[in-house]
Amino acid sequence: MPGYEASGFAGIGAPRNTPAEIIAMLNKELNAGLADSKIKARIVEAGRHGAWGLACGIRGIISEATKKWARVIKFAGVKAD
């Protein structure tokens, strides 16, 4: 499909209705770990790059990816078995 490129992302989720203070604590601790130079180096060695930040940011990424790949699936005529 012209004009498309594929890329990946990773995120960590929590069950629906997880209290906001738990999400905030997890986000804080995960970002602290990802700020560690040794962890950053391992991520780079694996050929990845990081764009970590707010927990709510993954919602937008997932939403946009879903829309993008729905268009690709429709364009290609992919059908589930």
Secondary structure, 3 states (H helix, E strand, C coil): CCCCCCCCCCCCCCCCCCCHHHHHHHHHHHHHHHHCHHHHHHHHHCCCCCCCCCCCHHHHHHHHHHHHHHHHHHHHCCCCC
